[in-house]
């Protein structure tokens, strides 16, 4: 957005704030890092289905990290399939956070092999942030069926 504004000659000011990933995780009670579970966090967009992309799926499926996906609701079935095809266990905890930090925020907790069907059955709408990794099990509502 900044590049587009500069190119258009529009003056702007950046006001630092909390990213969707951090807000989603905080409101869901999920630590993005944890010394025993994840020493790194990867932030990606869900524009992953392009046949011309050179995504390193094995790197994204790596253990001991948290993967945060922006704008991933529509791509969730393909994303989960590719991650499982490249070594991520189907029982990896996942949280899909809809409308993060808004009063009507919802969080759907599940596992990688079932989360795509679960968000459909629960009629989750965007915008969403998807958090994958063992840290999701630390979420404040992960034991609830919501």
C-alpha positions as CSV (number, residue, x, y, z in Angstrom):
1,X,0.0,0.0,0.0
2,X,2.8,2.4,0.8
3,X,4.4,1.8,-2.6
4,X,1.0,2.6,-4.3
5,X,0.5,5.7,-2.3
6,X,4.1,6.9,-3.1
7,X,3.6,6.2,-6.8
8,X,0.4,8.2,-6.8
9,X,2.0,11.1,-5.0
10,X,-0.3,10.8,-2.0
11,X,1.1,11.9,1.3
12,X,0.5,9.4,4.2
13,X,1.6,8.6,7.7
14,X,2.2,5.1,9.0
15,X,0.8,4.6,12.5
16,X,2.3,1.5,14.1
17,X,-0.2,-1.0,15.4
18,X,-0.8,-4.6,16.2
19,X,-0.8,-7.0,13.2
20,X,-3.7,-9.3,12.5
21,X,-1.4,-12.2,13.4
22,X,-0.5,-10.9,16.8
23,X,-4.0,-9.7,17.6
24,X,-5.5,-13.0,16.5
25,X,-3.1,-15.0,18.6
26,X,-3.5,-12.7,21.7
27,X,-7.3,-12.7,21.7
28,X,-7.3,-16.5,21.2
29,X,-4.8,-16.9,24.0
30,X,-2.2,-18.6,21.7
31,X,1.5,-17.9,22.3
32,X,3.1,-17.7,18.8
33,X,6.4,-19.0,20.3
34,X,7.0,-21.3,23.2
35,X,10.4,-22.7,24.3
36,X,9.2,-26.3,24.1
37,X,7.1,-26.1,21.0
38,X,8.1,-23.3,18.6
39,X,11.2,-21.3,18.4
40,X,10.2,-19.5,15.2
41,X,7.1,-18.0,13.5
42,X,6.5,-17.9,9.8
43,X,4.0,-15.3,8.4
44,X,2.6,-16.1,4.9
45,X,-0.2,-15.1,2.7
46,X,-2.6,-17.7,1.4
47,X,-1.9,-17.0,-2.3
48,X,-0.4,-20.4,-2.5
49,X,-2.4,-22.2,-5.2
50,X,-0.7,-20.5,-8.1
51,X,0.9,-23.3,-10.2
52,X,3.8,-20.9,-11.0
53,X,4.7,-20.4,-7.4
54,X,7.8,-22.0,-6.0
55,X,6.7,-22.6,-2.4
56,X,9.0,-24.7,-0.2
57,X,6.2,-26.7,1.3
58,X,8.6,-28.9,3.3
59,X,10.0,-25.8,5.0
60,X,6.5,-24.6,5.8
61,X,5.6,-28.1,7.2
62,X,8.7,-28.1,9.4
63,X,8.3,-29.0,13.1
64,X,9.0,-26.6,16.0
65,X,7.6,-23.6,14.3
66,X,4.3,-21.7,14.2
67,X,2.8,-21.0,10.8
68,X,0.5,-18.0,10.5
69,X,-1.5,-17.6,7.3
70,X,-3.2,-14.3,6.3
71,X,-6.3,-14.4,4.2
72,X,-6.4,-18.2,4.1
73,X,-10.0,-19.2,4.4
74,X,-10.7,-19.9,0.7
75,X,-7.3,-21.7,0.3
76,X,-7.6,-23.7,3.5
77,X,-8.4,-27.1,1.8
78,X,-5.4,-26.8,-0.5
79,X,-3.2,-25.4,2.2
80,X,-3.9,-28.3,4.6
81,X,-3.5,-30.9,1.8
82,X,-0.1,-29.5,0.7
83,X,1.2,-29.3,4.3
84,X,0.2,-32.9,5.0
85,X,1.7,-34.0,1.7
86,X,5.0,-32.5,2.8
87,X,5.2,-34.0,6.2
88,X,3.0,-32.0,8.6
89,X,1.0,-34.4,10.7
90,X,-2.7,-34.5,10.3
91,X,-3.1,-34.0,14.0
92,X,-1.3,-30.7,14.1
93,X,-3.4,-28.2,16.1
94,X,-4.9,-25.4,14.1
95,X,-6.9,-22.3,15.0
96,X,-8.9,-20.3,12.5
97,X,-9.6,-16.8,13.9
98,X,-12.3,-14.9,12.2
99,X,-12.7,-11.1,12.6
100,X,-9.7,-10.9,15.0
101,X,-10.0,-8.4,17.9
102,X,-13.5,-7.4,16.9
103,X,-16.4,-7.9,19.4
104,X,-17.8,-10.7,17.2
105,X,-14.4,-12.5,16.9
106,X,-14.7,-16.3,16.6
107,X,-12.1,-19.0,17.0
108,X,-12.4,-22.5,15.6
109,X,-9.9,-24.9,17.0
110,X,-9.2,-28.3,15.3
111,X,-6.5,-30.4,13.7
112,X,-5.0,-30.1,10.3
113,X,-6.7,-33.1,8.8
114,X,-10.2,-31.9,9.8
115,X,-10.1,-28.1,10.0
116,X,-11.2,-27.4,6.5
117,X,-14.4,-29.3,7.0
118,X,-14.9,-27.9,10.4
119,X,-14.8,-24.2,9.2
120,X,-17.4,-25.1,6.5
121,X,-19.7,-26.8,9.0
122,X,-19.4,-23.8,11.4
123,X,-19.9,-21.3,8.5
124,X,-16.8,-19.3,9.3
125,X,-16.5,-16.1,7.4
126,X,-13.6,-13.8,6.7
127,X,-11.4,-12.1,7.2
128,X,-9.5,-14.9,8.9
129,X,-6.0,-15.6,10.3
130,X,-5.0,-19.2,10.5
131,X,-2.5,-20.3,13.1
132,X,-0.9,-23.8,12.8
133,X,1.5,-25.4,15.3
134,X,1.8,-27.1,18.6
135,X,1.4,-23.7,20.3
136,X,-2.3,-23.7,19.3
137,X,-2.9,-26.3,22.0
138,X,-2.0,-23.6,24.5
139,X,-4.9,-21.5,23.3
140,X,-7.3,-20.3,26.0
141,X,-10.3,-21.9,24.3
142,X,-8.7,-24.9,22.6
143,X,-10.4,-27.4,24.9
144,X,-13.8,-25.8,24.1
145,X,-15.9,-26.9,21.2
146,X,-16.2,-23.5,19.5
